[in-house]
Amino acid sequence: MIQAIGLTSETRKQLPPAVDDVSFEARAGRVTALLGAAGAGKTTALRLMLELQRGRGITYFRGRPLHRIAHPSREVGVLLGDVPGHPARTVRGHLRMLCAAAGVPARRADEVLEVVGLVSLRDERLGTLSRGMDRRLGLACALLGDPHTLVLDEPADGLSSREGRWLHGMLRAHAAQGGTVLLTTADPKEAARTADQVVTLEQGRLAADQDAADFSRTRLRPRVAVRTPHASRLAALLAKEARTTRRSVEVVREGGNRLSVYGSTCAAVGETAYRHGILVHQLADEIGDMGSAAAAGLSTEPRADEAPLTPVREAIAVREHGRAATSQVPVPMRHKGSATADDLPAPREASPAPDGKPTTHQAATGEPRQDDEVTEGYGPSSQAAPHPNAPQSATQPADSQATAPQPAASRPADSTTDRLPDLPPPISVRPAPSPLRPLRYELRRAAGVGTGFLTAGAVLVVSALTAVLLARVGHTPHHRLLVAWPRELPLPPAALGAGLLGAIAFGEEFRHPALAADRGTVPRRLGLLAAKLLVASATALVLAVLTVGCDIEVLYLVYGRELAEVPADWLSLSASWIGLLVGCAWAGVLAAGLFRSTTAGLAAVVAVPVLLVPLVQKVMEGPSVRTAAGFPLRLREVLLSQWPFGGERYLAAAARLIAQPVGGALTLSLAALLAAYLLTTARSRVR
């Protein structure tokens, strides 16, 4: 159950807030639609509910605000816009990465892929998916944690009729098992057709909160749909009788042999046709544009004697509270193509309301879902799918004519024609919080795309070529030659590559925020930062070893054994080399996480030797600076005992490394970046 109380966005420049004091409830077991035209504040309301935007008000998800829920992804499944994933990542890899972040088994990715129908596309890249497949993937991401609540922003926007039917069937199935579904839409007919409750927003304010039946009766325009080969004659007769009897009747010619009669009834239209001997093929009451086929989610193909729909349909005025609103509620054109058994959702037994009868999951396992919430008086309802109306003639009795379709809230729950898609099985084992979850996520994120491997390969090639050129030119110290570090460059290629890989680790999170419910918002968690620093350290260590090994091998192949010899003080040089690469990688991670950009992370790495090293050298060369001579001896005196395995020697070596200009500048930069990151993290958590 969702309880939104007093949602109000921050005021804009000389403009009223996009959302102003909006309060409503979305109950469990029901599909709730947040309806409004473009700019009405639907998306802003969702962002306020999900705490993605600053403002006033509070939202409770089953009695708790989102920031008080330990595992939000297991309570609320969110779909806002397109799936924010890396275009080069595969569908299955993206879901497995999110499984690691949510702490659910990796097999969950295959389960949701099977449910949403993406098994055959699991190895496809995210950048190649169509709009419909992207929506299916977004729903799969929302269902990964087996959440009780689904919050979806325009889930059917841009989808075909068949994909929209499948999506609404999935949402209905989730509500039928006791879950809560909240979606936004700009189409009032879609809201009345798919939702149990409709909350209407107008200019950021709450305009109405109604059941679907009340909404259809009060805010949609009823009509009589007529199909006859004598459409022009019948339209003229109906208009003439309306003028004679002084009744407000509007007849709209939709093209071909179709008519829409507003302000009349099936009985009146049928009697007129019968008196004048006009053959009628179809005569049905409809609400708005929801005919019996549309309400069932079916699209009909025009007959041979039926011309396609013309733009005259767009001129139909949809009146709200007695006023025309043609510009705000466009009437969509009907899709061509006949509905077959393949177009319908997957077979599924109807799940009745929680009134003592078992739900689909209870019938299969004998146990209720772990996160089901039964709310008395608000059970789930099913989505009936009546058969399309057969052609009828005017000679049939008026009582036998088709009636208007029932809204979702008023359809019987025990209808045998209801077939709901299957949902992924509930997660039976929910592991306790583990510090390895961010680490598993980071490993799958880094290995899921080829950016890191390509960068490392480019670094090895550039470093080997630079070493060969330096050896040919000469005048380069041997220890610098082995790491391809000329004096003219501020950093060697390997250090720049390590900093770039570290910057990419956080830069990709902001460019393709897989962990965020909306683009540009990445959670600032210390566990995620620690995992990125650890993976960046391991990557820098591997890169340091591979770079030296490749340079030595290339120098041996080109110039012989003389230039490939290992220096005598290789241990201290190796420590300095590894420390330099790890420090650059950490600087890239922290700077990219602080400034939310890969470019800023790499710029922070380059700024260390360009700006900070000269500053540190100038400070250390001053006349008032004292040296740290005799540090190892004083350290041994302070510790009063010798460390095992000569630990004080390594500590003294680290101190000497930091005392160097590059080491000191890098240490100063890391300390400043870490302090700034922790400060911004603490400020973001203050509400």
QUIGI-V258229 format. One record per helix or strand of 3 or more residues. SS is the DSSP state (H for helix, E for strand). FROM is the first residue (numbers start at 1). LEN is the number of residues. If there is no record, write none. Layout:
ss={SS	SS}
from={FROM	FROM}
len={LEN	LEN}
//
This chain:
ss={E	E	E	H	E	H	H	E	H	H	H	H	H	E	H	E	H	E	E	H	E	H	E	E	H	E	H	H	H	H	H	H	H	H	H	H	H	H	H	H	H	H	H}
from={2	22	31	42	55	66	72	76	91	107	119	126	131	149	161	180	188	197	205	212	222	231	250	258	266	282	292	311	341	360	398	408	436	451	478	493	526	562	570	598	631	644	661}
len={8	5	5	8	7	3	4	5	12	10	3	3	13	5	16	6	7	6	7	8	6	15	6	5	10	6	4	5	3	6	3	3	12	23	5	19	34	3	26	23	9	16	25}
//
